Amino acid sequence: MENRNQRVVYLDYNATTPMHPDVVREMTICLRDYFGNPSTLYAHGQTARKIIKEARKHVADIIHASEGEIVFTSGGTEADNLAILGVARANHTRREHIITTQIEHKAVLNSCRQLENEGFDVTFIPVDEFGMVKIEELKNAIRDNTILVSVMHANNEVGTIQPILEIGKMLKTKNIYFHVDAVQTVGKLPINVTEMGIDLLSMSAHKIYGPKGVGALYVKKGTKINPIQYGGHQERGLKPGTENVAGIAGFGKAVEVTRESMEKEERRMRTLRDRLYEGIRKSIKHIRLNGHPESGLSNTLNVSFEFTDVEFLIMELNKYGIYVASGSACTTFSLTPSHVLLAMGIPANMARSAIRFSLGRGNTEEDIDYVLEVLPGAVERYRSIPKRRGKDNVA
Ligand code: PLP
């Protein structure tokens, strides 16, 4: 249970973010006053349609797409499913081939596994020790029947930013669809889908101070794609069903507010993240930085604390109101080490002792200093526990 008087330092913004006050305001008005079904002809319906149109413009603008290329979905997971299953099923004539990476979010990996069940071939290309996709491996994996490549823009666990521009340019010459999961980068990094050679791009509102359960897929004009659900004409038939008008309005507002402060926040996050890492490095021994030293999201820091147990550390920090993640939120309840860290070649014991700190708008220097006051003691407490033979990784 949460103690309301306790100081809280939330450092799990890659898992989800609190809604921005302007988003709450926008959605409240929508929920209270504009309940019309956007498919109806009378004024209530027209108002709802106008709200969706405005949001669509904000979402299109932030990635330099046109409004007609945005399909609202129920989140990043659905956007990934629609992109991968939709394009693969629409473009196969024989046993076709798809390429993705070993460090994708489960929404991509499991969509690809589903395609394997349906008879497609999938290549999961490896990454280097920093979590960077090996372009040569990607090039070598391309076959005559490759129809789709899916590579995430930045990894949610370690923050490594992939060479999307380079991959996009290479694929353009080969007539292969390029899908990018940009759930962790929209609103954090500049994105221009045309310049980057992207055909499909997944987004999610709740990572950028918008509501949960809303996202979008950019589908480049002319892309051959099938729906994965069946119903009405909404969202060009690619996401049938009455639209989540308030959620979409909230997403539009979230995009607007994050876009305004994107550059400033990027710099601020970088300063805070570096302060945190420097502090950890100076005060705690036997640590390992997981991720790319230069090409990483400015808000993300993933560190292994050797000879500790990550669950112990998370619960210790929780006692002080500090909320961090082990690897990714989606694997929190599974005891297996993160597939991302393993793909980077990090030994299982180090992968099991990794903490992801992901920063956001609410964080200050004081928050970082508070974490640096608490964390070394928590690590030390675990390391000084007499070891249970066979359980711990300490020699
Ligand atoms: N892709 C990435 C990279 C993510 O980090 C997440 C969420 O953690 C998703 C997809 C899924 O997004 P959503 O939670 O909106 O379904």
Boltz pocket constraint, residues with backbone or C-beta under 6 A from the ligand:
constraints:
  - pocket:
      binder: B
      contacts: [[A, 14], [A, 15], [A, 74], [A, 75], [A, 76], [A, 77], [A, 78], [A, 80], [A, 105], [A, 107], [A, 152], [A, 154], [A, 155], [A, 156], [A, 181], [A, 183], [A, 184], [A, 203], [A, 204], [A, 205], [A, 206], [A, 213], [A, 214], [A, 215]]
      max_distance: 6.0
